[in-house]
Amino acid sequence: MLKCPPVRDAAERVRIVGKSRDVQQVIARLQEDLQPVQPDDAISEAGRKVLRGEFIKIIQHEAGSRTGEDIEDVHKMRVAIRQTRSGFRLLDSYFKPGLLRTYRKDLRRLMRALGGVRDLDVMIHDLRAFGTLMDEAQAESLGDVIESLEQRRSVARDNLLAVLDSKGYRRFVRAYTDFLTTPGMGANLPGKAEPFQVRHVLPLMIYQHLAAVRAYDSLLEDADPPTLHALRIEFKGLRYSIALFRGVLGKEAESFIEELKKIQDLLGRLNDIEVAREAFIDLMEDLDGDQNAALWLYINHLDEEKPTLRAKVPATWQRFNSKTVQRKLALAVAGL
């Protein structure tokens, strides 16, 4: 388990425990009468079910995100928010105009606050790991960089706590919980002979995302980092459209998601290197010579990793597009 400094004092812990009781009440309400998605569910109500499940995950990781004792809580909270926002994009037309947009704004604010903490968590963790490979003088200079980043993380965590403690966030939790636990609330009623059940709508949703991914086939050979990043985003849309409804798609969908993860992880690591390199170069403006020298060693370490990763892209892409893998998705959708 990846650790970072605990909450500052006992008073802060008492306050978090008090907030945790409120959170548990919300979770209990969200879990009450929660049913699995069925193929003949209206897509609006199936969407409400899956969004409810993601919101439970968000709320469950709130206390851990407050304390910072395990940095995975912030990460998992962010993943659930990403899946929720992806769900909003998929489901927007099945609810009254502008309804999901109001919740999206609140989640965007929370996502930014979590992102400020998460980015620094990852930087600090990676630099600490790299520091074990350096000599004593270099490690000491890198330690000064890490200390500077820890100070920034403390500020970012204060900002996160301010968002979580705000009246606006608590209003959002109440309103969004009402929406998720009230069947029919805000749903658009389907017209005659209009596809509205999960079995009608979900196949098209999934294959539209698959088409957006496979459109990159002719671009991959000479793809630059921005193009690979754009492909990574399209893969996220595909994965989330399947993951949100994995309960109704069965075991074949789980197998397909595992295949998706292989190429997503590869593209994600390439993007992480680009983002980290840019962030550390920006950081150098506030550092002295020895600290910059230590940081350049890490940047060079990242640069050395890129060619090996890039060389794996064609084969991984070919595997994803193979009949063996695509048949898994086809069987999952056919099961509807």
C-alpha positions in Angstrom: 0.0 0.0 0.0 1.4 3.4 -1.0 1.5 5.8 1.9 1.8 9.5 2.4 1.7 11.7 5.5 -1.4 11.2 7.7 -3.8 13.9 8.7 -2.1 16.7 10.7 -3.6 16.2 14.2 -6.2 14.5 16.4 -8.7 17.2 16.0 -8.6 16.8 12.2 -9.1 13.0 12.6 -12.1 13.6 14.9 -13.6 15.9 12.2 -13.1 13.2 9.5 -14.7 10.6 11.7 -17.7 12.8 12.0 -17.9 13.3 8.2 -17.5 9.5 7.8 -20.8 9.0 9.7 -22.6 11.3 7.3 -21.0 9.4 4.4 -22.2 6.1 5.7 -25.7 7.3 5.8 -25.5 8.4 2.2 -24.1 5.0 1.2 -26.8 3.1 3.1 -29.4 5.1 1.2 -27.7 4.5 -2.2 -27.4 0.7 -1.5 -31.0 0.3 -0.5 -33.0 -1.7 -3.1 -30.2 -1.4 -5.6 -30.9 -3.9 -8.4 -28.7 -5.2 -11.2 -29.3 -3.9 -14.8 -31.6 -6.1 -16.9 -31.6 -6.2 -20.8 -35.2 -5.0 -20.9 -34.6 -2.0 -18.5 -35.3 1.4 -20.0 -31.8 2.8 -20.7 -32.6 5.8 -18.5 -33.3 3.6 -15.5 -30.4 1.2 -16.3 -28.2 4.3 -16.5 -29.5 5.5 -13.1 -28.5 2.1 -11.7 -25.0 2.1 -13.0 -24.5 5.8 -12.0 -25.7 4.8 -8.5 -23.0 2.1 -8.3 -20.3 4.5 -9.4 -21.5 7.2 -6.8 -21.2 4.6 -4.1 -17.6 4.1 -5.0 -17.0 7.8 -5.0 -18.5 8.2 -1.6 -16.7 5.2 -0.2 -13.3 6.7 -1.0 -14.1 10.1 0.4 -12.7 9.5 4.0 -9.5 8.0 2.6 -9.1 10.9 0.2 -9.4 13.2 3.2 -6.7 11.6 5.3 -4.3 10.8 2.5 -3.1 7.7 4.3 -3.4 5.6 1.2 -3.0 7.4 -2.1 -5.1 4.8 -3.9 -8.2 6.3 -2.3 -7.8 9.5 -4.4 -7.0 7.5 -7.5 -10.1 5.3 -7.1 -12.3 8.2 -6.4 -11.1 9.8 -9.6 -11.6 6.7 -11.6 -15.2 6.4 -10.4 -15.8 10.1 -11.3 -14.3 9.5 -14.8 -16.7 6.6 -15.3 -19.6 8.7 -14.1 -18.8 11.5 -16.5 -18.5 9.0 -19.3 -21.9 7.7 -18.3 -23.3 11.2 -18.4 -22.1 11.6 -22.0 -23.6 8.2 -23.0 -26.9 8.9 -21.2 -27.5 12.7 -21.7 -30.1 12.4 -24.4 -32.2 10.0 -22.3 -32.8 12.7 -19.6 -34.3 16.1 -19.6 -32.0 18.7 -21.3 -29.4 20.1 -18.9 -30.2 17.8 -16.0 -26.9 15.8 -16.0 -24.9 18.9 -16.8 -25.7 20.4 -13.4 -24.2 17.3 -11.7 -21.2 17.3 -14.1 -20.2 20.8 -13.0 -20.0 19.7 -9.4 -18.0 16.6 -10.2 -15.6 18.6 -12.4 -14.7 20.8 -9.5 -14.1 17.8 -7.3 -12.1 16.1 -10.1 -9.8 19.1 -10.4 -9.2 19.1 -6.6 -8.5 15.4 -6.6 -6.2 15.7 -9.6 -4.1 18.3 -7.9 -3.4 15.8 -5.1 -3.1 12.8 -7.4 -0.5 14.3 -9.8 1.8 15.2 -6.8 1.2 11.7 -5.2 2.5 10.0 -8.4 5.4 12.4 -8.8 6.6 11.9 -5.3 6.2 8.1 -5.4 8.1 7.8 -8.7 10.9 10.1 -7.6 11.3 8.2 -4.3 11.6 4.9 -6.3 14.1 6.4 -8.6 16.1 7.9 -5.7 17.0 4.3 -4.6 19.0 4.0 -7.8 21.1 7.1 -7.2 24.3 7.8 -5.3 24.1 9.5 -1.9 24.8 13.1 -3.2 22.3 12.7 -6.0 19.7 11.2 -3.8 20.1 14.1 -1.3 19.4 16.6 -4.1 16.4 14.6 -5.3 15.2 14.5 -1.7 15.1 18.3 -1.7 12.9 18.2 -4.8 10.6 15.7 -3.1 10.3 17.9 0.0 9.3 20.8 -2.3 6.7 18.6 -3.9 5.4 17.5 -0.5 4.8 21.1 0.4 2.8 21.6 -2.7 0.8 18.4 -2.0 -0.1 19.8 1.4 -1.6 22.9 -0.2 -3.4 20.7 -2.8 -4.9 18.6 0.0 -6.1 21.7 1.8 -7.8 22.7 -1.4 -9.4 19.2 -1.7 -10.7 19.4 1.9 -12.1 22.8 1.2 -14.1 21.4 -1.7 -15.3 18.3 0.2 -16.3 20.6 3.2 -18.1 23.2 1.1 -21.8 23.7 1.2 -21.9 23.3 -2.5 -20.5 19.8 -2.4 -22.9 18.7 0.4 -25.9 20.2 -1.6 -24.7 18.2 -4.7 -24.5 15.0 -2.7 -28.1 15.4 -1.4 -29.5 16.4 -4.8 -27.6 13.7 -6.8 -28.6 11.0 -4.3 -32.2 12.0 -4.7 -31.8 11.8 -8.5 -30.2 8.3 -8.3 -32.7 6.9 -5.9 -35.9 8.2 -7.5 -36.9 6.0 -10.5 -38.2 8.1 -13.5 -36.9 11.4 -12.2 -35.8 13.6 -15.1 -36.1 10.8 -17.7 -37.2 11.5 -21.2 -40.2 9.4 -22.2 -39.7 7.4 -25.4 -41.9 7.9 -28.5 -43.7 5.1 -30.4 -41.4 2.4 -31.7 -38.4 4.3 -30.4 -35.5 2.1 -29.1 -35.3 2.7 -25.4 -34.4 -0.6 -23.7 -30.8 -1.6 -22.8 -30.9 -4.4 -25.4 -32.0 -1.8 -28.1 -29.6 1.0 -27.3 -26.4 -0.5 -25.8 -25.1 -2.3 -28.9 -25.1 0.9 -30.9 -23.4 2.8 -28.1 -20.6 0.3 -27.8 -20.0 -0.1 -31.5 -19.9 3.7 -32.1 -17.0 3.8 -29.6 -15.3 0.9 -31.2 -15.5 2.6 -34.6 -13.9 5.7 -33.2 -11.0 3.6 -31.9 -10.5 1.6 -35.1 -10.5 4.8 -37.2 -6.9 5.2 -35.9 -5.7 2.2 -37.8 -4.1 4.2 -40.7 -2.6 6.7 -38.3 -0.6 4.5 -36.0 2.5 3.8 -37.9 3.9 7.3 -37.6 1.7 8.5 -34.7 3.1 11.3 -32.6 2.4 11.6 -28.9 -0.7 13.8 -29.3 -2.2 11.3 -31.7 -1.5 8.4 -29.3 -3.0 10.5 -26.5 -6.2 11.0 -28.6 -6.4 7.3 -29.2 -6.0 6.7 -25.5 -9.0 8.9 -24.9 -11.1 7.0 -27.5 -10.1 3.8 -25.8 -11.4 5.2 -22.5 -14.7 5.9 -24.0 -15.0 2.4 -25.3 -13.9 0.8 -22.1 -16.2 2.9 -19.9 -19.2 2.2 -22.2 -18.6 -1.5 -21.6 -17.5 -1.3 -18.0 -20.6 0.6 -16.9 -22.8 -2.1 -18.2 -20.6 -5.1 -17.6 -23.2 -6.6 -15.3 -25.6 -7.2 -18.1 -22.9 -8.1 -20.8 -21.6 -11.2 -19.0 -18.2 -12.9 -18.8 -17.2 -12.2 -22.4 -17.3 -8.5 -21.7 -14.9 -9.1 -18.7 -12.5 -10.9 -21.0 -12.7 -8.1 -23.6 -12.1 -5.5 -20.9 -8.9 -7.3 -20.0 -7.7 -7.1 -23.6 -8.6 -3.4 -23.6 -6.6 -2.8 -20.5 -3.4 -4.1 -22.2 -3.4 -1.5 -24.9 -4.8 1.2 -22.6 -2.0 0.6 -20.1 0.6 0.8 -22.8 -0.8 4.1 -24.2 -1.3 5.4 -20.7 2.4 4.8 -19.7 3.5 6.6 -22.9 1.2 9.6 -22.0 2.4 9.6 -18.4 6.0 9.9 -19.5 5.1 12.9 -21.7 3.1 14.6 -18.9 5.7 13.9 -16.3 8.5 15.2 -18.5 6.7 18.5 -19.1 5.8 18.9 -15.4 9.3 18.3 -14.2 10.8 20.7 -16.7 8.4 23.4 -15.5 9.3 22.6 -11.9 13.0 23.3 -12.7 12.4 27.0 -12.7 12.1 26.9 -8.9 15.1 24.7 -8.2 18.8 25.1 -7.8 21.6 23.6 -10.0 22.1 20.3 -8.0 18.4 19.7 -7.8 18.0 20.3 -11.5 20.8 17.9 -12.3 19.2 15.2 -10.2 15.8 15.8 -11.9 17.4 15.6 -15.3 18.7 12.2 -14.5 15.1 11.1 -13.9 13.9 12.8 -17.1 16.6 11.0 -19.0 15.4 7.7 -17.4 11.9 8.4 -18.6 13.2 9.2 -22.1 15.1 5.9 -22.3 11.8 4.0 -21.6 9.9 5.5 -24.5 11.4 3.7 -27.5 10.8 0.2 -25.9 7.2 1.1 -25.1 6.6 2.7 -28.6 7.9 -0.5 -30.3 5.2 -2.5 -28.5 2.3 -0.5 -29.9 1.9 -2.2 -33.4 1.7 -5.7 -32.0 -0.6 -4.7 -29.2 -2.9 -2.9 -31.6 -2.9 -5.9 -33.9 -3.8 -8.2 -31.1 -6.7 -5.9 -30.1 -8.1 -5.9 -33.6 -7.8 -9.6 -34.1 -10.9 -11.8 -34.6 -10.1 -13.6 -31.4 -10.5 -10.4 -29.3 -13.3 -8.8 -31.3 -15.3 -12.0 -31.1 -15.4 -11.6 -27.3 -17.1 -8.3 -27.7 -19.5 -9.6 -30.3 -20.5 -12.5 -28.0 -21.1 -10.1 -25.1 -23.3 -7.9 -27.1 -25.2 -10.8 -28.7 -26.1 -12.0 -25.2 -28.4 -9.0 -24.8 
